Amino acid sequence: MFGTDYTGDEMIEFHPGLHFLNRQDGREEKRIADSSFTVTGTVPRHFLLEIQSTSDSSMLVRFFEYSTQIALDNGEITGNTLHITIPDCGVLFLRSTRNTPERMQIRIDTSGGSASFDVQVLKTQEYTIDEIFERKLFMLIPFYIFSHEKHFPEYNTNDEKLEELRTEYADIMDRLRHLKETGQITEYQHRMIVDMSKGAQKHRGKI
């Protein structure tokens, strides 16, 4: 999403997702971000990631609120200057259509000039299960069921197609088991992926 290149040995620090936004009338509103963390490599980078089922008009507003609040929480005042750094922002779409954006942007216009930052987009449905394993994008496996969503009516009436889906998921579980047995993922990671996959399947309908 961000063109980064890490070895996997970097330190990752997860940050509290809960933030309070101060409104002009004095009220505080609670906001909860999906995932906020810092990867400390050569240069520390703060990331803000959200998971979204489908695109909606309020997304950019939420990203602006989350990212600026995170920037303020970590801001520094030197003399008469407040320095803030906007985190790298990205959204994972569980569902996507031709209208789902490739990227989004937030632009700020001031009397002193303009500034903008992008919200990167990742679409789960653009990846086949083989690509997910090849690229080690194991976090996408629980959401893979959404790529079958449009075929659910057929699965409900066609036993052969339903059996093909069961066979595919049995193969996915076998491949995950192999990764665990060969030490490529931990027991905890394996259990987390399996449990989340089962939860997603129950959410979309019993298979």
N, C-alpha and C positions, 0 to 999 in steps of 0.2 A: 504493500500500500504506500510505503513512504520511501522506497528505494534504499533502505538500510541494509547493512550486511554485518551480521553478528556471528560470533563463533559458537554461542550457546553457553559460554562460561561467564558471561557478564552478570553483574549483580542486578536483580530486579527488585524494586521497592514499590509495593502497592500502597496507594493512598486512600484515605477515607473517601467514600463516594458522596457523603452527606455534606451539603453546603447550604448556608443561609444567605438569601439575597435581601439586601436592605432596599425597601421601596420608598418613594418620595413622601408618602404619608406616614412614614415611621414604622410600617409593618415589616415583619420578617417573613419571607416565604422559604419553605424548605424545598430543596432540589436534590435529587439523588442521581448521580451519574452511574452508568453501567460499569465502567472500568477506567480507573485513573492510576497510572503507574509511571515510574521512571526507570529507564534502562541506562546503567552506568557503564559505558564503554570508553572509548577514547575521550568522548565528550558526552556528559549526561544529557539525555533527551526525555522530556516528559510527554507522554501520550495520553490522549483521551479518546476512548473507543465506545461507541454505542451500538447496540443491536436493535434493528428495526424490522418489523414484519413487512411493512410497505412504507413508501414515502408519504409524508404528509406536510402540509404547509407550515406547521409549527416547528419542524425539525431545526431549521437554521436559527430560529429564535432561541431554542433550548441550547444549541451548541454555543451561541454567543454568550448566553448567561453562564453556562458551565465553564467555558474556557476563560472568560474574563475574571470570574470569581477565583478560579484556580490560579490565574496569573497574579491577581491581587494578593492571594494568600502567600505567594512566594515572591512578591515584589520587594524591591529595595529602594529606599530613599537616600539619595546622596545629595547633600546640599539642598537645593531647591528643585531637584529632579526626581520623579518617581519612575523607576525602570521596571517594566513588567515584560515577561516573556509568555506569549500565547503557546500552549502545548500543541503538538502535532495532533490534528483531529481526524478521525475516520469513523465511518459507519459501515456495519455489516448488514446487508439486506438479506433476509431469509427468503423473500420472494422478490422477483423482478419481472418486469415487462419491458416492452420497447420504450415505454415512457419513463422508466427508472433512470435517473441521471447518471452520467459517467463520473461526474464530480460536482461538488457544490462550492460556492464561494461566499465569503462574508467580506464586505467592503465597508470601510469607515471613511467618510469624507469629513475633513476639518478645514478651518480657515488656513491652516498651515500646510495642507496637502492631503493626500489620500493614502490609505494603507489597506491591504487586503490579505486574507489568508484562505487557503483551500480546506475543504472537508473532503478527504479522500473516500472513495467508494469501493467496497468489495461486495460482489454478488455471489452468494453461495451457489446458486443454480448454474453458474457458468463453469463449474468444476465437475468433471466426472469423478466417480469414486476412485478410479485408477490414478488420476491426477492428484487427488487428495492424499493418497498414500505415497505417491512418488515425491511430492513436494513436502511431505510430512506436515500437512495442514490438518492434523488430527482433531483440532478443535471444531472443524467443520462437519465431522462425521455425524454428530447428533442431529444436525440440521439437514442432512442429505435426504431425509424422507420428503422434504418439501419439493424436491425435484420430481417426485412421483405424484404430486397432489392432483394434477389434472387427469390422471388415469384412475383415480379412486373409484369413480362410478363403474368403470370396466372391471376393476378387481372385485367389486362386490357381486358381479354377475358372471364372471368368467373364472372358473376354478383353475384353469391352466395358467392364466396370467397371474393369478394370486400365488400359485405355487412357484412361479418364476421369481416373484418378489421375495417370497420366503427363502428361496435358494440363494438369492443375491445377498440377503441379510445374514444368512448362515455363513456365507463366504467372508463377509465383512468381519463377523465375530471370530472366524478362524484366523484371519490375517492379523487382527488385533491380539489374539492369543499368542501368535507366533512372535509378534513384536515384544510382548511381555516376556516370553520364555527366552528370547535372545538378548534381553537386556536393553532393547531400544526404547522402551517406555517402562515406567515403574508400575508396580502393582497398584498403587494409588491412582496413577493416570489411567491405567486400564479400567479399573472399576468405575472411575468418574465418567469416562467416555461411554462405557456400556450402560450405566445407570441413566445418563442423560439421553442416550439414544432410545432406551425403553420409554422414558418419559415423553419424548417427542412423538414416538409412535402412538402411545396412548392418547396424546393430545389430538393427533390427527385422525385417530380411529384405530380400532383393534386390528392387528395383522396376524 
